[in-house]
Amino acid sequence: MVESGDLTPDPWRVVLFTVFPEGLVYQMVAAALQPLGHRVVGVVTSPGPKRRRSPVYQGVVAAVSPGIDVLVSNHPERWAAMLAPWRPDLIISGAFPWRIPADVLALTRLGAINLHDALLPRHRGPNATGWAFRNGEPETGFTIHRLTADFDTGPILAQGRIPIGDDDDMESLGAAFGTLIPELLRIALDRVARGEEGEPQDEGQATEAGLFEEAWQTIDWERPARSIHNQVRSWIGLRDIPRGALGTIEGQPLRITKTRLLPAAASLVPPGTLLTRDPDQLVVQCGDGPLAILAWQTLAPET
């Protein structure tokens, strides 16, 4: 554990780049800076690139405290000129869909750091938690690293691990992240104050975590129950992509958003058969046994 040292005596002017829903990244960063005497002077948010537009930036705008400037922009080439009057000492990025240009980074005295929901160098990219669920990985984590020209490649300043159990989903991992991130921010900010660059990432261990292919959204009940369970929880509601996977039961299309693994049981019924139904759950036969569906939405049949 890195112990706190003497931070720079001058308060930092911090600019935050984020589109994270409901302004949660803004709230965590502002809370971490406050006891250190630093402050957010401006927030940059965005509807996102044309191919991945999302309204979640509106929650960022609503969450920012009065008196703090907010820039909503899809034009990175203009940011340096617009941010220069903010005189940033440090940039912090978290869940932001654009590459921050070099001329923006050059405005800072202390550089830029990024928040990423994975154990870098594994799962670089926008869908790290989704891939951790899809792969059935036993753990994930969170990393704060120096921001460089390429996404999620900079030296690591702080990192923490979180186990993934069979019953975990985005809600439970989100709560674990919320507990871990403030401590990691404290460590990372202390190292920035000391002028430390962090530890280089091992390129030989790097993997990519891009958006899922469309076909992964459709459930094939012939697959094993665990694979379908991981499929459902891997659709975490990233940006404007709805949570959950799509499955059909007794001719009714459903968006399934939460499942639970059940003990394996031999059955002669074909996969996709509804075994039991009650107000709280559906139990469906998969390729190797039953799976409980705990949350779902009824969809209109395709015409």
MARFI-658939 format. One record per residue (C-alpha): residue in three letters; x, y, z. Coordinates in nm, 2 decimals, always signed. Layout:
N
PT,residuo,u,v,w
PT,ALA,X,Y,Z
...
% end
This chain:
303
PT,residuo,u,v,w
PT,MET,+0.00,+0.00,+0.00
PT,VAL,+0.13,+0.34,-0.09
PT,GLU,+0.12,+0.58,+0.21
PT,SER,+0.02,+0.94,+0.17
PT,GLY,+0.31,+1.18,+0.13
PT,ASP,+0.32,+1.56,+0.12
PT,LEU,+0.11,+1.67,-0.17
PT,THR,+0.19,+1.98,-0.37
PT,PRO,+0.12,+2.29,-0.16
PT,ASP,-0.08,+2.45,-0.44
PT,PRO,-0.43,+2.33,-0.51
PT,TRP,-0.48,+2.16,-0.84
PT,ARG,-0.72,+2.27,-1.11
PT,VAL,-0.86,+1.94,-1.24
PT,VAL,-1.06,+1.89,-1.56
PT,LEU,-1.27,+1.57,-1.58
PT,PHE,-1.37,+1.39,-1.90
PT,THR,-1.66,+1.15,-1.85
PT,VAL,-2.00,+1.03,-1.99
PT,PHE,-2.06,+0.78,-1.70
PT,PRO,-2.43,+0.76,-1.62
PT,GLU,-2.58,+0.98,-1.35
PT,GLY,-2.25,+1.17,-1.30
PT,LEU,-2.11,+0.89,-1.07
PT,VAL,-1.75,+0.93,-1.19
PT,TYR,-1.78,+1.31,-1.13
PT,GLN,-1.91,+1.26,-0.78
PT,MET,-1.63,+1.01,-0.69
PT,VAL,-1.35,+1.23,-0.83
PT,ALA,-1.48,+1.54,-0.67
PT,ALA,-1.51,+1.36,-0.33
PT,ALA,-1.15,+1.23,-0.36
PT,LEU,-1.01,+1.57,-0.45
PT,GLN,-1.19,+1.77,-0.18
PT,PRO,-0.99,+1.65,+0.13
PT,LEU,-0.66,+1.71,-0.06
PT,GLY,-0.75,+2.07,-0.13
PT,HIS,-0.79,+2.02,-0.51
PT,ARG,-1.10,+2.09,-0.71
PT,VAL,-1.27,+2.01,-1.04
PT,VAL,-1.29,+2.34,-1.24
PT,GLY,-1.45,+2.20,-1.55
PT,VAL,-1.61,+1.88,-1.69
PT,VAL,-1.61,+1.77,-2.05
PT,THR,-1.88,+1.53,-2.16
PT,SER,-2.03,+1.42,-2.50
PT,PRO,-2.32,+1.24,-2.67
PT,GLY,-2.05,+1.02,-2.82
PT,PRO,-1.94,+0.94,-3.18
PT,LYS,-2.20,+0.94,-3.45
PT,ARG,-2.22,+0.56,-3.46
PT,ARG,-2.27,+0.53,-3.08
PT,ARG,-2.48,+0.83,-2.98
PT,SER,-2.61,+0.81,-2.62
PT,PRO,-2.81,+1.05,-2.40
PT,VAL,-2.63,+0.95,-2.08
PT,TYR,-2.42,+1.27,-2.09
PT,GLN,-2.73,+1.45,-1.97
PT,GLY,-2.69,+1.29,-1.63
PT,VAL,-2.34,+1.42,-1.61
PT,VAL,-2.46,+1.77,-1.68
PT,ALA,-2.73,+1.74,-1.42
PT,ALA,-2.49,+1.61,-1.15
PT,VAL,-2.22,+1.88,-1.18
PT,SER,-2.22,+2.13,-0.90
PT,PRO,-2.33,+2.49,-0.98
PT,GLY,-2.04,+2.72,-1.07
PT,ILE,-1.84,+2.45,-1.25
PT,ASP,-1.82,+2.48,-1.62
PT,VAL,-1.95,+2.19,-1.84
PT,LEU,-1.85,+2.15,-2.20
PT,VAL,-2.07,+1.92,-2.41
PT,SER,-1.89,+1.86,-2.74
PT,ASN,-1.83,+1.60,-3.02
PT,HIS,-1.54,+1.80,-3.17
PT,PRO,-1.20,+1.70,-3.02
PT,GLU,-1.02,+1.93,-3.25
PT,ARG,-1.17,+2.23,-3.08
PT,TRP,-1.11,+2.12,-2.72
PT,ALA,-0.77,+2.27,-2.66
PT,ALA,-0.88,+2.62,-2.75
PT,MET,-1.19,+2.59,-2.53
PT,LEU,-1.01,+2.43,-2.23
PT,ALA,-0.71,+2.66,-2.22
PT,PRO,-0.89,+2.93,-2.01
PT,TRP,-0.95,+2.66,-1.74
PT,ARG,-0.57,+2.63,-1.69
PT,PRO,-0.58,+2.26,-1.59
PT,ASP,-0.31,+2.11,-1.38
PT,LEU,-0.44,+1.76,-1.42
PT,ILE,-0.69,+1.58,-1.64
PT,ILE,-0.88,+1.28,-1.51
PT,SER,-1.07,+1.06,-1.76
PT,GLY,-1.33,+0.80,-1.67
PT,ALA,-1.57,+0.63,-1.91
PT,PHE,-1.51,+0.87,-2.20
PT,PRO,-1.56,+0.76,-2.56
PT,TRP,-1.32,+0.99,-2.73
PT,ARG,-0.94,+0.99,-2.76
PT,ILE,-0.82,+1.31,-2.58
PT,PRO,-0.59,+1.49,-2.83
PT,ALA,-0.23,+1.57,-2.76
PT,ASP,-0.28,+1.94,-2.77
PT,VAL,-0.53,+1.91,-2.48
PT,LEU,-0.29,+1.70,-2.28
PT,ALA,-0.02,+1.96,-2.34
PT,LEU,-0.23,+2.21,-2.14
PT,THR,-0.16,+2.03,-1.82
PT,ARG,+0.12,+2.06,-1.56
PT,LEU,+0.08,+1.72,-1.42
PT,GLY,-0.04,+1.52,-1.71
PT,ALA,-0.36,+1.30,-1.73
PT,ILE,-0.48,+0.98,-1.57
PT,ASN,-0.76,+0.74,-1.67
PT,LEU,-0.99,+0.52,-1.47
PT,HIS,-1.05,+0.17,-1.62
PT,ASP,-1.27,-0.12,-1.50
PT,ALA,-1.02,-0.41,-1.55
PT,LEU,-0.69,-0.55,-1.44
PT,LEU,-0.48,-0.38,-1.72
PT,PRO,-0.32,-0.48,-1.94
PT,ARG,-0.61,-0.73,-1.97
PT,HIS,-0.93,-0.60,-2.13
PT,ARG,-0.83,-0.27,-2.28
PT,GLY,-1.13,-0.11,-2.44
PT,PRO,-1.49,+0.00,-2.37
PT,ASN,-1.64,-0.33,-2.26
PT,ALA,-1.40,-0.47,-2.00
PT,THR,-1.66,-0.58,-1.74
PT,GLY,-1.88,-0.73,-2.01
PT,TRP,-1.59,-0.95,-2.13
PT,ALA,-1.50,-1.06,-1.78
PT,PHE,-1.86,-1.19,-1.74
PT,ARG,-1.87,-1.34,-2.09
PT,ASN,-1.55,-1.53,-2.02
PT,GLY,-1.66,-1.65,-1.68
PT,GLU,-1.35,-1.51,-1.52
PT,PRO,-1.30,-1.56,-1.15
PT,GLU,-1.19,-1.20,-1.08
PT,THR,-1.18,-0.85,-1.23
PT,GLY,-1.05,-0.53,-1.09
PT,PHE,-0.99,-0.16,-1.14
PT,THR,-0.69,+0.03,-1.27
PT,ILE,-0.59,+0.40,-1.26
PT,HIS,-0.31,+0.47,-1.52
PT,ARG,-0.14,+0.75,-1.70
PT,LEU,-0.32,+0.85,-2.01
PT,THR,-0.12,+0.81,-2.33
PT,ALA,-0.18,+0.83,-2.70
PT,ASP,-0.34,+0.48,-2.72
PT,PHE,-0.64,+0.37,-2.52
PT,ASP,-0.57,+0.21,-2.18
PT,THR,-0.19,+0.16,-2.25
PT,GLY,-0.03,+0.40,-2.00
PT,PRO,+0.18,+0.32,-1.69
PT,ILE,-0.02,+0.19,-1.40
PT,LEU,-0.05,+0.41,-1.09
PT,ALA,-0.30,+0.20,-0.88
PT,GLN,-0.48,-0.13,-0.92
PT,GLY,-0.71,-0.34,-0.71
PT,ARG,-0.87,-0.69,-0.75
PT,ILE,-1.23,-0.79,-0.71
PT,PRO,-1.35,-1.16,-0.71
PT,ILE,-1.65,-1.26,-0.93
PT,GLY,-1.89,-1.52,-0.80
PT,ASP,-2.17,-1.70,-0.97
PT,ASP,-2.43,-1.46,-0.83
PT,ASP,-2.25,-1.14,-0.92
PT,ASP,-2.38,-0.91,-1.19
PT,MET,-2.33,-0.54,-1.28
PT,GLU,-2.51,-0.43,-0.96
PT,SER,-2.28,-0.62,-0.73
PT,LEU,-1.97,-0.54,-0.92
PT,GLY,-2.07,-0.17,-0.93
PT,ALA,-2.10,-0.17,-0.56
PT,ALA,-1.75,-0.33,-0.52
PT,PHE,-1.60,-0.08,-0.76
PT,GLY,-1.76,+0.21,-0.56
PT,THR,-1.58,+0.08,-0.25
PT,LEU,-1.25,+0.03,-0.42
PT,ILE,-1.22,+0.34,-0.65
PT,PRO,-1.18,+0.60,-0.37
PT,GLU,-0.88,+0.42,-0.22
PT,LEU,-0.72,+0.38,-0.57
PT,LEU,-0.78,+0.75,-0.65
PT,ARG,-0.60,+0.84,-0.32
PT,ILE,-0.30,+0.62,-0.41
PT,ALA,-0.29,+0.75,-0.77
PT,LEU,-0.32,+1.12,-0.68
PT,ASP,-0.04,+1.08,-0.42
PT,ARG,+0.18,+0.92,-0.68
PT,VAL,+0.10,+1.20,-0.93
PT,ALA,+0.20,+1.45,-0.66
PT,ARG,+0.53,+1.27,-0.61
PT,GLY,+0.60,+1.29,-0.98
PT,GLU,+0.59,+0.91,-1.03
PT,GLU,+0.51,+0.78,-1.37
PT,GLY,+0.38,+0.44,-1.26
PT,GLU,+0.47,+0.09,-1.38
PT,PRO,+0.47,+0.01,-1.75
PT,GLN,+0.21,-0.24,-1.87
PT,ASP,+0.32,-0.58,-2.00
PT,GLU,+0.23,-0.58,-2.36
PT,GLY,+0.26,-0.95,-2.38
PT,GLN,-0.04,-0.98,-2.14
PT,ALA,-0.26,-0.73,-2.32
PT,THR,-0.61,-0.83,-2.45
PT,GLU,-0.88,-0.62,-2.61
PT,ALA,-1.24,-0.57,-2.49
PT,GLY,-1.45,-0.43,-2.77
PT,LEU,-1.82,-0.41,-2.81
PT,PHE,-2.00,-0.75,-2.86
PT,GLU,-2.11,-0.88,-3.19
PT,GLU,-2.49,-0.86,-3.24
PT,ALA,-2.53,-1.24,-3.25
PT,TRP,-2.41,-1.27,-2.89
PT,GLN,-2.73,-1.11,-2.78
PT,THR,-2.95,-1.40,-2.88
PT,ILE,-2.98,-1.70,-2.65
PT,ASP,-2.94,-2.06,-2.78
PT,TRP,-3.10,-2.28,-2.52
PT,GLU,-2.89,-2.58,-2.63
PT,ARG,-2.58,-2.42,-2.48
PT,PRO,-2.48,-2.50,-2.12
PT,ALA,-2.67,-2.32,-1.84
PT,ARG,-2.35,-2.15,-1.72
PT,SER,-2.27,-2.02,-2.07
PT,ILE,-2.62,-1.86,-2.09
PT,HIS,-2.59,-1.72,-1.74
PT,ASN,-2.26,-1.55,-1.84
PT,GLN,-2.42,-1.43,-2.16
PT,VAL,-2.71,-1.26,-1.98
PT,ARG,-2.49,-1.08,-1.73
PT,SER,-2.23,-0.98,-1.99
PT,TRP,-2.48,-0.74,-2.14
PT,ILE,-2.42,-0.48,-1.87
PT,GLY,-2.62,-0.18,-2.03
PT,LEU,-2.31,-0.02,-2.18
PT,ARG,-2.39,+0.33,-2.30
PT,ASP,-2.71,+0.30,-2.51
PT,ILE,-2.71,-0.08,-2.55
PT,PRO,-2.99,-0.23,-2.34
PT,ARG,-2.90,-0.47,-2.06
PT,GLY,-2.97,-0.84,-2.10
PT,ALA,-2.99,-1.11,-2.37
PT,LEU,-3.28,-1.21,-2.59
PT,GLY,-3.45,-1.55,-2.56
PT,THR,-3.78,-1.70,-2.67
PT,ILE,-3.98,-1.92,-2.43
PT,GLU,-4.30,-2.09,-2.54
PT,GLY,-4.31,-1.86,-2.85
PT,GLN,-4.28,-1.54,-2.64
PT,PRO,-3.97,-1.32,-2.70
PT,LEU,-3.81,-1.19,-2.38
PT,ARG,-3.53,-0.96,-2.28
PT,ILE,-3.37,-1.16,-1.99
PT,THR,-3.17,-0.94,-1.75
PT,LYS,-3.09,-1.16,-1.45
PT,THR,-3.04,-1.54,-1.41
PT,ARG,-2.93,-1.78,-1.14
PT,LEU,-2.75,-2.11,-1.18
PT,LEU,-2.93,-2.42,-1.04
PT,PRO,-2.80,-2.76,-0.94
PT,ALA,-2.76,-2.98,-1.24
PT,ALA,-3.05,-3.22,-1.30
PT,ALA,-3.11,-3.48,-1.57
PT,SER,-3.40,-3.42,-1.79
PT,LEU,-3.55,-3.57,-2.11
PT,VAL,-3.72,-3.25,-2.22
PT,PRO,-3.56,-3.05,-2.51
PT,PRO,-3.36,-2.73,-2.44
PT,GLY,-3.58,-2.42,-2.42
PT,THR,-3.86,-2.60,-2.24
PT,LEU,-4.02,-2.40,-1.96
PT,LEU,-4.00,-2.63,-1.65
PT,THR,-4.17,-2.41,-1.39
PT,ARG,-4.33,-2.07,-1.38
PT,ASP,-4.42,-1.85,-1.08
PT,PRO,-4.44,-1.47,-1.03
PT,ASP,-4.07,-1.45,-0.92
PT,GLN,-3.89,-1.67,-1.16
PT,LEU,-3.90,-1.89,-1.47
PT,VAL,-3.70,-2.21,-1.49
PT,VAL,-3.59,-2.31,-1.83
PT,GLN,-3.41,-2.63,-1.95
PT,CYS,-3.07,-2.56,-2.11
PT,GLY,-2.84,-2.79,-2.29
PT,ASP,-2.70,-2.95,-1.97
PT,GLY,-2.96,-2.86,-1.70
PT,PRO,-3.20,-2.59,-1.57
PT,LEU,-3.15,-2.22,-1.54
PT,ALA,-3.36,-1.98,-1.33
PT,ILE,-3.46,-1.65,-1.49
PT,LEU,-3.51,-1.39,-1.22
PT,ALA,-3.58,-1.07,-1.42
PT,TRP,-3.72,-1.03,-1.77
PT,GLN,-3.92,-0.81,-1.99
PT,THR,-4.18,-0.92,-2.24
PT,LEU,-4.11,-0.81,-2.60
PT,ALA,-4.34,-0.77,-2.89
PT,PRO,-4.31,-1.06,-3.14
PT,GLU,-4.13,-0.98,-3.46
PT,THR,-4.35,-0.93,-3.76
% end
